[in-house]
Amino acid sequence: MPNIVAGNLRAIGVASARRMTTLPEVPTLMEQGLPDFEAFAWQGLSVHSSTPPEEIKRLNGALQAALNSTPVKTRFLALGVEAVPGTPEQMSAFAKAERARWGKLIKDIDLKLE
C-alpha cells in the first residue's frame, strides 16, 4: 500500500471477492473477467483444542477490541489490510473451507513440495 500511495506501483486488480475499501477504484479480478477468482492472504489466531470455551471467549473479546481500536485500524489502513472481525465459529468454518478448497486444488494439479 505505501508504494501504491507513493505512486511507485499501480494497482490493476485485487484478488478478493469485493473491492478493498482502501482502493475502491481498483476492480476485482472477477470484475475483470476471471469468474470465481478469489485468493488472498489471511491470518487468524488459533489455540489448542483443549482450551476452555471461556478462555476462547476472553481471547476473542480481546482480539475484537484490538481490531476495533483506533491505533490498529490506522495501522491496517496504512498497510492496506482489512480486518474481518468475527466469532471463533466463523473462523473455524472459514479455515475448514479454505483447507478443502486449496487441498482440492493441490491434489487436482498434483502439486509437490520441493
C-alpha positions as CSV (number, residue, x, y, z in Angstrom):
1,M,0.0,0.0,0.0
2,P,2.8,2.5,0.8
3,N,4.2,2.0,-2.7
4,I,0.8,2.4,-4.3
5,V,0.1,5.6,-2.4
6,A,3.6,6.9,-3.3
7,G,3.0,6.2,-7.0
8,N,5.7,3.6,-7.3
9,L,3.2,0.9,-8.1
10,R,-0.1,0.9,-9.9
11,A,-2.8,-1.5,-8.7
12,I,-4.6,-3.1,-11.6
13,G,-6.8,-5.5,-9.6
14,V,-7.5,-7.1,-6.3
15,A,-8.0,-10.8,-5.8
16,S,-10.6,-10.6,-3.1
17,A,-14.3,-11.1,-3.8
18,R,-15.1,-7.4,-3.3
19,R,-13.2,-4.2,-3.8
20,M,-11.0,-3.0,-1.0
21,T,-12.2,0.0,1.0
22,T,-8.7,1.3,0.8
23,L,-8.6,1.0,-3.0
24,P,-12.2,1.5,-4.1
25,E,-11.2,2.5,-7.6
26,V,-9.3,-0.8,-8.2
27,P,-11.6,-3.5,-9.6
28,T,-11.6,-7.1,-8.5
29,L,-10.2,-9.8,-10.8
30,M,-13.7,-11.2,-11.0
31,E,-15.0,-7.9,-12.3
32,Q,-12.2,-8.1,-15.0
33,G,-13.4,-11.4,-16.4
34,L,-11.9,-14.1,-14.1
35,P,-15.0,-15.8,-12.7
36,D,-14.8,-17.2,-9.2
37,F,-11.2,-15.9,-8.8
38,E,-10.6,-15.2,-5.2
39,A,-7.3,-15.6,-3.5
40,F,-5.8,-13.6,-0.7
41,A,-3.5,-13.8,2.3
42,W,-5.4,-14.2,5.6
43,Q,-4.4,-14.6,9.2
44,G,-6.2,-15.9,12.2
45,L,-5.5,-16.9,15.7
46,S,-5.7,-20.4,17.0
47,V,-5.4,-22.1,20.3
48,H,-5.0,-25.7,21.4
49,S,-8.2,-27.8,21.1
50,S,-8.2,-28.3,24.9
51,T,-8.5,-24.6,25.5
52,P,-11.6,-23.9,27.7
53,P,-14.5,-22.1,26.0
54,E,-14.5,-19.3,28.5
55,E,-10.8,-18.7,27.7
56,I,-11.5,-18.7,23.9
57,K,-14.3,-16.2,24.6
58,R,-12.0,-14.0,26.6
59,L,-9.3,-14.1,23.9
60,N,-11.7,-13.4,21.1
61,G,-13.1,-10.4,23.0
62,A,-9.6,-9.0,23.4
63,L,-8.9,-9.6,19.7
64,Q,-12.1,-7.9,18.6
65,A,-11.3,-4.9,20.9
66,A,-7.9,-4.6,19.4
67,L,-9.2,-4.9,15.8
68,N,-11.7,-2.1,16.6
69,S,-9.1,0.2,18.3
70,T,-8.1,3.4,16.5
71,P,-4.3,2.5,16.5
72,V,-4.9,-0.9,14.9
73,K,-7.4,0.5,12.4
74,T,-5.0,3.3,11.5
75,R,-2.0,0.9,11.0
76,F,-4.1,-1.5,9.0
77,L,-5.3,1.3,6.8
78,A,-1.7,2.4,6.1
79,L,-0.8,-1.2,5.2
80,G,-3.9,-1.8,3.1
81,V,-5.0,-4.6,5.4
82,E,-8.7,-5.1,6.0
83,A,-9.7,-6.9,9.2
84,V,-12.7,-9.2,9.2
85,P,-13.7,-9.5,12.8
86,G,-15.8,-12.5,13.7
87,T,-16.5,-15.3,16.0
88,P,-14.4,-18.3,16.7
89,E,-17.0,-20.4,14.9
90,Q,-16.9,-18.2,11.8
91,M,-13.1,-18.5,11.8
92,S,-13.2,-22.3,12.2
93,A,-15.7,-22.6,9.3
94,F,-13.6,-20.3,7.1
95,A,-10.4,-22.2,7.8
96,K,-12.1,-25.5,7.1
97,A,-13.5,-24.2,3.8
98,E,-10.0,-22.9,2.8
99,R,-8.4,-26.2,3.6
100,A,-10.9,-28.0,1.4
101,R,-10.6,-25.5,-1.4
102,W,-6.9,-25.4,-1.6
103,G,-6.4,-29.0,-0.7
104,K,-8.6,-30.0,-3.7
105,L,-6.6,-27.7,-6.0
106,I,-3.3,-29.1,-4.7
107,K,-4.5,-32.7,-5.4
108,D,-6.0,-31.8,-8.7
109,I,-2.8,-30.4,-10.1
110,D,-0.6,-32.9,-8.2
111,L,1.4,-30.1,-6.6
112,K,4.5,-31.3,-4.8
113,L,6.7,-29.5,-2.4
114,E,10.3,-29.4,-3.5
